Amino acid sequence: MTHWTLIDTFFERTEGPMKDRVYVRARPVRGKPFSDTTFAQFGEKVRDIFAGFASLGVERGDRIAIVSESRPEWMIGEFAAMALGAIWVPMFPTLTPQQISFIVNDCGAKLLLVSNDLQLGKALKIFTNCPSLRAIVLLSVETKLTTPADIRIVPFQKLTRIAGSAPDFNSEAQKAREDDTIAIVYTSGTTGNPKGVMLSHRNIRANVDGALAAIPSLDENDSALSFLPLCHTFEHIANQFFFFRAMSVAFAESADTVAEDLLEVRPTVMTGVPRFFERIYGRIMRMRDKLPTPRRKVFDWALAVGMKNGKRFEGESVALLSRAMLPIADALVLKKIRARTGGRVRFFVSGAAALPADVGRAFAAFGLPILEGYGLTEASPVLCANHVEKMKWGTVGPPLDNLELKIAEDGEILARGPNIMQGYYGQPEATREMIDRDGWLHTGDVGQFDSEGFLKITDRKKHLFVSTGGKNIAPAPIEALLTESPYIDQAVLLGDKQPFCTALIVPDREALREAEISGTKEIHVLIQKEIDRLLSALASYERVRRFIILDEAFTVENGMMTPTLKIRRKAVEEHYRELIEGMYRIKEAV
C-alpha cells in the first residue's frame, strides 16, 4: 500500500538535495544575532531527541504534551514524537495550571515539555495530580527554581545522555501510516472544558496540498518569520507548509521583538492575526497625523495612488495615469513603509479572525497584500484562502481545491474533505454532533458565497441574537466596524432579547494619549462621534444606542479571551452584568 506521511517529507528535507540549506533561524540569547541550522542539522537533533524520548519510556501511541512559546525545540520535539509514533499534545503557554492539568489527565500524557521557569512552575504544581506523567522535560538550558527530588526533570539538551537503548530511528519512523493520529489539539472553547481534536498525517498533508494550490509561488528561495504560537493550528500548518517547501524559518523570541526581527531577517512572507495588522496600520496613520501639513499632503497623495494601484490585487484594471504615478508615490512614501518590514515581504497571511477590509486595502496600497483565510482546528485548520492572483477584501476567499464547502439552510457553513479531523479524543458523542453521517463538519459559523465563489463569514451561529422587536442581528460585523476606529481597541455588541443595541468599548489608550485626549467626558464624546460615524449606514436597530467605556482590556489572563484571542462573550457578559443591565434600565423608544 502506498502512503504518505509527514515523516516522508522529513527524510526528503533532511537527507535530500536541500539538506544543506538553512532551515531554522533563532536567537541563542536575546539581543544576539540569529544562528542558523540546516535541514541536515535539524534532522540530527530530531534523531537525538527521538532517542531521548524512547529512553524515558515513550512508546508508539503514547502522548507527549508541550507547554511552550514557539521555538526550534518545539518543531524538533514534534518530529521526534512523530518518528516514534507518539502523539503530540500542544498547549498554549497562557494556560493556567488547572487547565494544563485537565488536558494532561484527559489525554493521559506520559511526558510534559515546558519552555521556561514560568511553565515549569505550573508543571510542578500539577505533577502529583497527573498520575500518567513520568517526567518533565525543560527546554531552557537552566532553571532557577528549586525542584523536588521526587519529580524527574530532564533538560531537553541532555535527553540523548539518558541511559537506555533506543529503537532504530529509520525503522520506527517508516512504520508511520497516513491515518495514524499525530496530534491531539485541544480547542480553547468559549465555554466548558476543551475537547481534543485528533489530527492525522492525512489531515495535515491534505491541508498542505490545498494551501499549495492556493499559494503556489513560495519555494526554497523564500523565507518566513514566525511569531504566532505553534500550538495554534494556523501557525502550525503554516510551518508545515514552509518545511514542505524547503523554506527558511526564523523564530521571533516574542511579539515584542517582531519589529527588530523583521529588519534583521527580511522575510518574504509572514503570518499574523488581524489585530497585529490593525496595530501596524494604526501606528502608521498616527505617524501620518503628526507630519507637518506639506508632508502630510504628500503622504495622503501617495496613499491615494497606492489605493488605486492596489485594486490590481482584486483583479481590477488600474488606470494608466495611476500606474504612471506609482513609482513616484513609492519613492516618496510607500517604499519607506515597506522598509519597516525588511523590504522584501511579498505578502502576509492572516487568519484566526476577520481582517477589516480597510486594513486589507491599506496594506495593498503599501504594496504589502494580506491573504486572508478561514478555518478551524477541526479542519486542520484551513478551509478557504484568498489567492495572490485574486483577492477580495471582506471575504476569506474561495474554498481550497481539495475539499467541499456548502451553506446549510440555516446559513451554517459545512465542510467535507480529507482534512477533516478524525474526531474528538474520547468523546464519540461530541464527534457525532460535529460531523454528521454524510461526513459534513458543522463549523458553527454562518456565511454566504458571492457570485464568484468567495466566502464571507457573517458570524458565529450561536452569537446571532434577536431584539425584542424581532430583528435578527449579527454582532461580529458591527464589532468589526467599531474597531475600524483608531480610538477603539475592542468592542462587544449586546442586545439579545433587548429593545436596542448597546456596547462595551475598550479604547486604544495609546492612540488617545498621542491625540492628547485624556478627560473622561472628552473620551466619551470622541467615542460617541466614532460610533455615529462608523455605524451611520446600518439599519436603526443595528446601531449602538448606549455604550460603556471599560478601563480593562479583554485578555487571556483575565479570562475574557481564549488563547486564540477570541472574546469569551459569555464570560464578558457575566463579568459586566450589572453595567450591562444599567444600560437597559432607562427606557428608550426604539
C-alpha positions as CSV (number, residue, x, y, z in Angstrom):
1,M,0.0,0.0,0.0
2,T,1.4,3.4,-1.0
3,H,1.2,6.0,1.7
4,W,2.5,9.5,2.5
5,T,3.3,10.9,5.9
6,L,5.0,14.0,7.3
7,I,7.9,11.7,8.1
8,D,8.4,11.1,4.4
9,T,8.9,14.9,4.0
10,F,11.2,14.9,6.9
11,F,13.5,12.4,5.2
12,E,13.3,14.3,1.9
13,R,14.3,17.6,3.5
14,T,17.0,16.3,6.0
15,E,18.6,13.8,3.7
16,G,17.7,15.0,0.2
17,P,19.1,17.7,-2.1
18,M,18.0,20.5,0.2
19,K,19.7,19.1,3.3
20,D,22.5,21.8,3.4
21,R,20.1,24.7,3.1
22,V,19.3,26.8,6.2
23,Y,16.0,25.8,7.7
24,V,15.8,27.2,11.3
25,R,17.0,30.6,12.4
26,A,16.8,31.7,16.1
27,R,18.5,33.9,18.6
28,P,20.5,31.8,21.1
29,V,20.3,34.8,23.5
30,R,18.0,37.8,23.3
31,G,19.8,40.7,21.6
32,K,22.3,38.3,19.9
33,P,22.3,37.7,16.1
34,F,20.3,34.8,14.7
35,S,22.1,31.5,14.5
36,D,21.3,29.1,11.6
37,T,20.5,25.4,11.5
38,T,20.5,23.5,8.2
39,F,17.9,20.8,7.4
40,A,20.5,18.1,7.9
41,Q,21.5,19.5,11.4
42,F,17.8,19.8,12.3
43,G,17.4,16.1,11.3
44,E,20.3,15.1,13.6
45,K,18.7,16.9,16.5
46,V,15.4,15.2,15.9
47,R,17.2,11.8,15.9
48,D,18.8,12.7,19.3
49,I,15.5,13.7,20.9
50,F,13.8,10.6,19.5
51,A,16.4,8.5,21.4
52,G,15.8,10.6,24.5
53,F,12.0,10.2,24.4
54,A,12.4,6.4,23.9
55,S,14.8,6.3,26.9
56,L,12.1,7.9,29.0
57,G,9.8,5.1,28.2
58,V,7.7,6.7,25.4
59,E,6.2,4.1,23.1
60,R,4.0,4.2,20.0
61,G,0.7,5.7,20.8
62,D,1.8,7.4,24.0
63,R,1.1,11.1,24.4
64,I,3.7,13.9,24.8
65,A,2.3,17.2,26.0
66,I,4.1,20.6,25.5
67,V,3.5,24.0,27.0
68,S,5.8,26.4,25.2
69,E,6.2,29.5,23.2
70,S,7.2,29.0,19.6
71,R,10.9,28.0,19.3
72,P,13.0,25.5,17.3
73,E,12.8,22.9,20.1
74,W,9.0,22.8,19.6
75,M,9.5,21.5,16.0
76,I,12.3,19.2,16.9
77,G,10.2,17.6,19.6
78,E,7.2,17.2,17.3
79,F,9.1,15.4,14.6
80,A,10.9,13.2,17.2
81,A,7.5,12.2,18.6
82,M,6.1,11.6,15.1
83,A,9.0,9.3,14.3
84,L,8.5,7.3,17.5
85,G,4.7,7.0,16.8
86,A,3.8,9.1,19.8
87,I,1.1,11.7,19.8
88,W,1.9,15.4,20.2
89,V,-0.4,17.4,22.5
90,P,0.3,21.2,22.2
91,M,-0.9,23.7,24.8
92,F,-0.9,27.5,24.9
93,P,1.7,29.0,27.3
94,T,-1.1,31.2,28.7
95,L,-3.0,28.3,30.2
96,T,-3.3,28.1,34.0
97,P,-2.0,25.1,36.0
98,Q,-5.6,23.8,36.3
99,Q,-6.2,24.0,32.6
100,I,-2.9,22.2,31.9
101,S,-3.8,19.5,34.5
102,F,-7.1,18.9,32.8
103,I,-5.5,18.3,29.4
104,V,-2.7,16.2,30.7
105,N,-5.1,13.9,32.5
106,D,-7.7,13.9,29.7
107,C,-5.1,12.6,27.2
108,G,-3.0,10.6,29.7
109,A,0.3,12.3,28.7
110,K,3.5,10.4,29.7
111,L,5.8,13.4,29.3
112,L,5.3,17.2,29.7
113,L,7.6,19.5,27.9
114,V,7.9,23.1,29.3
115,S,9.8,26.0,27.9
116,N,11.0,28.0,30.9
117,D,10.7,28.6,34.6
118,L,7.2,30.1,34.4
119,Q,5.9,27.0,32.7
120,L,8.0,24.7,34.9
121,G,6.4,26.3,38.0
122,K,3.0,25.4,36.6
123,A,4.1,21.8,35.9
124,L,5.5,21.3,39.4
125,K,2.1,22.4,40.9
126,I,0.2,19.8,39.0
127,F,2.7,16.9,38.7
128,T,1.4,14.9,41.6
129,N,-2.2,15.3,40.4
130,C,-1.3,13.8,37.0
131,P,-0.7,10.1,37.5
132,S,0.2,9.4,33.9
133,L,3.2,11.8,33.9
134,R,6.6,10.1,34.2
135,A,8.8,13.2,33.8
136,I,9.0,16.9,32.9
137,V,11.3,18.0,30.1
138,L,12.7,21.5,30.4
139,L,13.5,23.2,27.1
140,S,15.5,26.1,28.6
141,V,19.2,25.4,29.3
142,E,18.8,26.0,33.1
143,T,16.4,26.8,35.8
144,K,16.5,29.0,38.9
145,L,13.7,27.0,40.6
146,T,14.2,24.6,43.4
147,T,12.8,21.3,42.2
148,P,11.6,18.4,44.4
149,A,13.8,15.3,44.4
150,D,10.8,13.0,43.8
151,I,9.9,14.7,40.4
152,R,12.0,13.7,37.5
153,I,13.1,16.8,35.5
154,V,15.2,16.3,32.4
155,P,16.9,19.1,30.4
156,F,15.9,18.9,26.7
157,Q,19.6,19.2,25.7
158,K,20.6,16.1,27.7
159,L,17.9,13.7,26.6
160,T,20.3,11.7,24.5
161,R,22.5,11.1,27.5
162,I,19.9,9.2,29.4
163,A,20.8,5.6,30.0
164,G,18.9,3.0,27.9
165,S,18.9,1.8,24.3
166,A,16.6,3.4,21.7
167,P,15.0,1.7,18.8
168,D,16.3,2.3,15.3
169,F,15.1,5.7,14.1
170,N,14.6,4.7,10.4
171,S,12.7,1.5,11.1
172,E,10.4,3.1,13.7
173,A,9.8,6.2,11.5
174,Q,8.9,4.1,8.5
175,K,6.1,2.4,10.4
176,A,4.0,5.6,10.1
177,R,0.8,5.4,8.1
178,E,-1.5,8.1,6.8
179,D,-4.3,7.5,9.2
180,D,-2.0,7.5,12.3
181,T,-3.0,10.1,14.8
182,I,-0.1,12.5,15.2
183,A,-1.6,15.3,17.3
184,I,-4.4,16.0,19.8
185,V,-5.1,19.7,19.7
186,Y,-7.4,20.9,22.4
187,T,-9.8,23.6,21.3
188,S,-9.8,26.6,23.7
189,G,-13.5,26.9,23.6
190,T,-15.5,29.9,24.8
191,T,-17.5,27.7,27.3
192,G,-16.9,24.4,29.1
193,N,-13.9,22.2,29.1
194,P,-11.8,22.0,25.9
195,K,-12.1,19.0,23.5
196,G,-9.1,17.2,22.0
197,V,-9.2,17.3,18.2
198,M,-7.4,14.3,16.7
199,L,-5.4,15.0,13.6
200,S,-3.6,12.5,11.3
201,H,-0.8,12.6,8.8
202,R,-3.5,12.5,6.1
203,N,-5.3,15.5,7.6
204,I,-2.2,17.7,7.7
205,R,-1.0,16.6,4.3
206,A,-4.3,17.4,2.7
207,N,-4.3,20.9,4.2
208,V,-0.7,21.5,3.0
209,D,-1.8,20.3,-0.5
210,G,-4.7,22.6,-0.5
211,A,-2.5,25.5,0.5
212,L,0.0,24.7,-2.2
213,A,-2.7,25.1,-4.8
214,A,-3.8,28.5,-3.2
215,I,-0.3,29.8,-2.8
216,P,1.9,28.0,-5.4
217,S,4.6,30.7,-5.7
218,L,6.5,30.1,-2.5
219,D,9.6,27.9,-2.8
220,E,13.1,27.3,-1.2
221,N,14.2,30.8,-2.1
222,D,11.6,32.3,0.3
223,S,11.9,32.9,4.0
224,A,9.4,33.3,6.8
225,L,9.3,35.0,10.2
226,S,7.2,33.0,12.7
227,F,6.0,34.7,15.9
228,L,2.5,33.3,16.4
229,P,2.3,30.3,18.9
230,L,2.9,27.0,17.1
231,C,0.2,25.4,19.3
232,H,-2.3,27.4,17.2
233,T,-3.2,25.2,14.2
234,F,-3.0,28.2,11.8
235,E,0.7,28.8,12.6
236,H,1.4,25.1,12.8
237,I,0.1,24.4,9.3
238,A,2.0,27.4,8.0
239,N,5.2,26.0,9.4
240,Q,4.5,22.5,8.0
241,F,3.9,24.3,4.6
242,F,7.3,26.1,5.0
243,F,9.0,22.8,5.8
244,F,7.4,21.1,2.8
245,R,8.6,24.0,0.5
246,A,12.1,23.8,2.0
247,M,11.9,27.4,3.2
248,S,13.9,29.1,5.9
249,V,12.0,30.0,9.0
250,A,13.2,32.4,11.7
251,F,11.5,32.3,15.1
252,A,10.9,35.6,16.8
253,E,11.5,35.4,20.5
254,S,8.2,37.1,21.2
255,A,5.7,39.5,19.7
256,D,7.7,42.3,21.3
257,T,10.7,41.6,19.1
258,V,8.9,41.3,15.8
259,A,9.8,44.9,14.7
260,E,13.5,44.4,15.1
261,D,13.4,40.8,13.8
262,L,11.7,41.9,10.5
263,L,14.7,44.2,9.9
264,E,17.3,41.5,10.5
265,V,15.6,38.5,8.9
266,R,14.0,40.4,6.0
267,P,11.4,37.7,5.3
268,T,9.4,37.3,2.1
269,V,6.3,36.1,3.9
270,M,4.9,36.2,7.4
271,T,1.7,35.0,9.1
272,G,-0.3,37.1,11.5
273,V,-3.6,37.8,13.1
274,P,-5.8,40.8,12.3
275,R,-5.0,42.6,15.4
276,F,-1.3,42.6,14.5
277,F,-2.0,44.2,11.2
278,E,-4.5,46.7,12.7
279,R,-1.9,47.9,15.2
280,I,0.7,48.4,12.4
281,Y,-1.8,50.3,10.4
282,G,-2.8,52.4,13.4
283,R,0.8,53.3,14.1
284,I,1.4,54.3,10.5
285,M,-1.7,56.5,10.5
286,R,-0.8,58.1,13.8
287,M,2.7,58.9,12.4
288,R,0.9,60.4,9.4
289,D,-1.2,62.7,11.7
290,K,2.0,64.1,13.3
291,L,3.6,65.1,10.0
292,P,3.8,68.8,9.0
293,T,1.0,69.8,6.7
294,P,3.1,69.7,3.4
295,R,4.5,66.2,4.2
296,R,1.0,65.0,5.3
297,K,-0.4,66.1,1.9
298,V,2.4,64.1,0.2
299,F,1.6,61.1,2.3
300,D,-2.1,61.3,1.5
301,W,-1.5,61.7,-2.2
302,A,0.9,58.7,-2.2
303,L,-1.6,56.6,-0.2
304,A,-4.4,57.5,-2.7
305,V,-2.1,56.5,-5.6
306,G,-1.3,53.2,-3.8
307,M,-5.0,52.6,-3.2
308,K,-5.8,52.9,-6.9
309,N,-2.9,50.6,-7.8
310,G,-3.9,48.2,-5.0
311,K,-7.0,47.3,-7.0
312,R,-4.9,45.1,-9.1
313,F,-4.8,42.6,-6.3
314,E,-8.5,42.4,-6.6
315,G,-8.3,41.6,-10.3
316,E,-9.3,45.0,-11.4
317,S,-7.7,47.1,-14.0
318,V,-5.7,50.2,-13.0
319,A,-5.8,53.4,-15.0
320,L,-2.7,54.3,-16.9
321,L,-2.2,57.6,-15.1
322,S,-2.4,55.8,-11.7
323,R,0.2,53.3,-12.8
324,A,2.4,56.1,-14.1
325,M,2.3,57.9,-10.7
326,L,3.1,54.7,-8.7
327,P,6.9,54.9,-8.9
328,I,6.8,58.5,-7.6
329,A,4.4,57.6,-4.8
330,D,6.6,54.6,-4.0
331,A,9.8,56.5,-3.8
332,L,8.3,59.3,-1.6
333,V,6.2,57.2,0.9
334,L,5.3,53.6,0.2
335,K,8.8,52.2,-0.1
336,K,9.7,53.6,3.3
337,I,6.7,51.9,4.9
338,R,7.7,48.6,3.3
339,A,11.3,49.1,4.6
340,R,10.0,48.7,8.1
341,T,9.1,45.1,7.3
342,G,12.6,44.4,5.9
343,G,11.8,45.5,2.4
344,R,11.3,42.0,0.9
345,V,7.8,40.9,2.1
346,R,5.8,39.6,-0.9
347,F,2.7,39.1,1.1
348,F,1.3,38.5,4.6
349,V,-1.2,35.7,5.5
350,S,-3.9,36.5,8.1
351,G,-6.0,34.1,10.0
352,A,-7.8,33.3,13.3
353,A,-10.3,36.2,13.0
354,A,-11.8,38.6,10.4
355,L,-9.5,41.1,8.9
356,P,-11.1,44.6,8.5
357,A,-11.5,45.4,4.8
358,D,-10.0,48.9,5.2
359,V,-6.8,47.4,6.7
360,G,-6.5,44.9,3.9
361,R,-6.9,47.7,1.3
362,A,-4.4,49.9,3.1
363,F,-1.7,47.2,3.2
364,A,-2.3,46.5,-0.5
365,A,-1.8,50.2,-1.1
366,F,1.6,50.0,0.7
367,G,2.5,47.1,-1.6
368,L,2.1,44.5,1.2
369,P,-1.0,42.5,0.3
370,I,-2.6,40.3,3.0
371,L,-4.0,37.0,2.1
372,E,-6.9,36.3,4.4
373,G,-8.1,32.8,5.1
374,Y,-10.6,30.9,7.2
375,G,-10.6,27.6,9.1
376,L,-10.9,25.9,12.4
377,T,-8.9,23.4,14.4
378,E,-11.3,20.6,13.4
379,A,-10.4,21.2,9.7
380,S,-6.6,21.0,10.3
381,P,-7.4,24.1,10.0
382,V,-7.7,25.9,6.7
383,L,-10.9,25.8,4.6
384,C,-10.7,28.9,2.5
385,A,-7.9,31.3,1.4
386,N,-7.6,34.3,-0.9
387,H,-5.1,33.9,-3.7
388,V,-2.2,36.2,-4.6
389,E,-3.7,36.5,-8.1
390,K,-7.1,37.4,-6.9
391,M,-8.4,38.5,-3.5
392,K,-11.4,40.2,-2.2
393,W,-11.3,42.3,1.0
394,G,-14.1,41.4,3.4
395,T,-14.1,37.8,2.2
396,V,-11.9,34.8,3.2
397,G,-11.5,33.7,-0.4
398,P,-12.8,30.6,-2.2
399,P,-12.6,27.0,-0.7
400,L,-9.4,25.1,-1.1
401,D,-9.4,22.9,-4.2
402,N,-9.4,19.5,-2.4
403,L,-12.4,20.0,-0.1
404,E,-16.1,20.7,-0.3
405,L,-17.9,23.6,1.3
406,K,-21.7,24.3,1.3
407,I,-24.1,26.6,3.2
408,A,-26.9,24.8,5.1
409,E,-30.5,26.1,5.1
410,D,-29.9,27.9,8.3
411,G,-26.8,29.6,6.9
412,E,-24.3,27.5,8.7
413,I,-21.0,26.7,6.8
414,L,-20.5,22.9,6.3
415,A,-17.2,21.3,5.2
416,R,-16.2,17.9,4.0
417,G,-12.8,16.6,2.8
418,P,-9.6,14.7,3.7
419,N,-8.5,17.5,6.1
420,I,-11.5,17.0,8.5
421,M,-10.4,15.7,11.9
422,Q,-10.6,12.1,13.0
423,G,-12.8,13.1,15.9
424,Y,-12.7,14.4,19.5
425,Y,-10.4,12.3,21.7
426,G,-12.5,10.1,23.9
427,Q,-15.8,11.9,23.0
428,P,-17.7,9.9,20.3
429,E,-21.0,11.7,21.1
430,A,-19.4,15.2,20.7
431,T,-17.8,13.9,17.4
432,R,-21.2,12.9,16.1
433,E,-22.6,16.3,16.9
434,M,-19.9,18.0,15.0
435,I,-19.6,15.6,12.0
436,D,-22.9,14.3,10.5
437,R,-23.5,10.9,8.9
438,D,-22.6,12.2,5.5
439,G,-19.2,13.4,6.7
440,W,-20.1,17.1,6.8
441,L,-18.3,19.1,9.5
442,H,-20.7,21.6,11.1
443,T,-18.4,24.7,11.6
444,G,-20.8,26.7,13.8
445,D,-20.1,29.7,11.5
446,V,-22.6,31.5,9.4
447,G,-21.7,32.8,5.9
448,Q,-22.5,33.1,2.3
449,F,-20.8,32.8,-1.1
450,D,-20.7,35.7,-3.6
451,S,-21.2,35.2,-7.3
452,E,-17.5,34.3,-7.8
453,G,-17.5,31.7,-5.0
454,F,-15.7,33.8,-2.4
455,L,-16.9,33.2,1.1
456,K,-18.0,35.9,3.5
457,I,-18.3,35.0,7.2
458,T,-21.3,36.6,8.8
459,D,-20.9,35.5,12.4
460,R,-20.9,32.6,14.8
461,K,-24.2,30.7,14.7
462,K,-24.6,30.8,18.5
463,H,-23.7,34.5,18.6
464,L,-26.7,35.7,16.5
465,F,-29.3,37.4,18.6
466,V,-32.8,38.7,18.2
467,S,-34.1,42.0,19.5
468,T,-37.4,42.3,21.3
469,G,-38.6,43.9,18.0
470,G,-37.9,40.6,16.3
471,K,-34.9,41.8,14.3
472,N,-32.0,39.3,13.7
473,I,-28.7,40.9,14.5
474,A,-25.2,39.5,13.8
475,P,-22.8,41.2,16.2
476,A,-19.4,40.4,14.6
477,P,-19.7,42.6,11.5
478,I,-20.8,45.5,13.7
479,E,-18.0,44.9,16.2
480,A,-15.6,44.9,13.2
481,L,-16.9,48.3,12.1
482,L,-16.4,49.7,15.5
483,T,-12.8,48.6,15.8
484,E,-12.0,50.3,12.5
485,S,-11.8,53.4,14.6
486,P,-8.2,54.2,15.6
487,Y,-9.5,55.0,19.1
488,I,-11.4,51.7,19.7
489,D,-9.3,48.7,20.5
490,Q,-12.0,46.2,21.4
491,A,-15.8,46.1,21.3
492,V,-18.6,43.7,22.3
493,L,-22.1,44.3,21.0
494,L,-25.0,43.4,23.2
495,G,-28.8,43.3,22.6
496,D,-30.2,39.8,22.6
497,K,-33.8,39.9,23.8
498,Q,-33.4,43.7,24.3
499,P,-35.1,46.7,22.6
500,F,-31.9,48.2,21.2
501,C,-28.1,47.5,20.9
502,T,-25.5,48.6,23.4
503,A,-21.8,48.0,23.5
504,L,-18.8,47.6,25.8
505,I,-15.9,49.6,24.5
506,V,-12.2,49.2,25.3
507,P,-10.5,52.4,23.9
508,D,-7.0,52.4,22.4
509,R,-5.2,54.3,25.2
510,E,-2.1,54.8,23.2
511,A,-4.0,56.5,20.4
512,L,-5.8,58.7,22.9
513,R,-2.6,59.7,24.5
514,E,-1.0,60.6,21.2
515,A,-4.1,62.6,20.3
516,E,-3.8,64.3,23.8
517,I,-7.2,63.2,24.8
518,S,-7.4,62.3,28.5
519,G,-10.6,63.6,30.2
520,T,-13.4,61.1,30.8
521,K,-16.0,63.3,29.2
522,E,-13.7,64.2,26.3
523,I,-13.1,60.5,25.6
524,H,-16.8,59.7,25.8
525,V,-17.6,62.4,23.3
526,L,-14.9,61.2,20.9
527,I,-16.1,57.6,21.1
528,Q,-19.7,58.7,20.5
529,K,-18.7,60.5,17.4
530,E,-16.7,57.5,16.2
531,I,-19.7,55.2,16.8
532,D,-22.0,57.5,14.9
533,R,-19.6,57.8,12.0
534,L,-18.9,54.1,11.6
535,L,-22.4,52.8,12.1
536,S,-24.3,55.5,10.1
537,A,-25.1,53.2,7.2
538,L,-26.6,50.5,9.3
539,A,-30.3,49.9,10.0
540,S,-31.5,51.7,13.1
541,Y,-32.0,48.5,15.1
542,E,-28.3,47.6,14.4
543,R,-26.9,50.9,15.8
544,V,-25.4,51.3,19.2
545,R,-27.7,53.4,21.4
546,R,-25.6,53.3,24.6
547,F,-22.1,52.2,25.4
548,I,-19.8,51.9,28.4
549,I,-16.0,52.6,28.2
550,L,-14.0,50.0,30.1
551,D,-10.8,50.6,31.9
552,E,-9.5,47.0,31.4
553,A,-9.0,45.3,28.1
554,F,-10.3,41.8,27.3
555,T,-7.3,39.5,27.7
556,V,-6.4,35.8,28.0
557,E,-5.1,36.5,31.5
558,N,-8.4,37.9,32.9
559,G,-10.4,35.1,31.3
560,M,-12.2,37.3,28.8
561,M,-10.4,35.9,25.7
562,T,-9.5,32.4,24.6
563,P,-5.8,31.6,23.9
564,T,-6.6,32.0,20.2
565,L,-7.7,35.6,21.0
566,K,-11.4,35.2,20.6
567,I,-13.5,37.1,23.1
568,R,-15.4,34.9,25.5
569,R,-18.7,36.6,25.1
570,K,-20.5,34.8,27.9
571,A,-17.6,35.5,30.3
572,V,-17.7,39.2,29.4
573,E,-21.5,39.4,29.8
574,E,-21.3,37.7,33.2
575,H,-18.4,39.8,34.5
576,Y,-20.1,43.1,33.4
577,R,-23.7,42.0,34.1
578,E,-24.5,45.0,36.4
579,L,-23.1,47.6,34.0
580,I,-24.9,46.0,31.0
581,E,-28.2,45.9,32.9
582,G,-27.7,49.5,33.8
583,M,-27.7,50.5,30.2
584,Y,-31.1,49.0,29.7
585,R,-32.8,50.4,32.9
586,I,-33.5,53.7,31.3
587,K,-36.4,53.2,28.9
588,E,-35.8,54.4,25.4
589,A,-38.1,54.3,22.4
590,V,-36.9,52.0,19.6
